[in-house]
Amino acid sequence: MEASVPGIDPKEIDVTFNKGVLTIKAEKKEEEKGKAYHKQATRRFFYKVMPSEVDSGSEPKATYKNGVMTVTFAKDAKILSKKIKVKTI
């Protein structure tokens, strides 16, 4: 799972995985005051995903690079689909 969170410090990103739901939240407020102006900006990012075929017993891994948060899960071998060969009788 990849989530775009540009301009956010990785320490300010909240990543949780609870009951099969991955949540990524981030918020950054900026304020700048000058003699003739007052500038205020807020950036918010919120992602909620229910990944399938994941091993709930293993710990997900989260990495951040160039404004993109990547969360990697181990696949559950029991859930993986498998091709069945059809025999002619």
Secondary structure, DSSP 8 states (H G I E B T S, - for coil): -EEE-TT--GGGEEEEEETTEEEEEEEEEEEEE-SS-EEEEEEEEEEEE--SSB-TTS--EEEEETTEEEEE--B-TTT----------
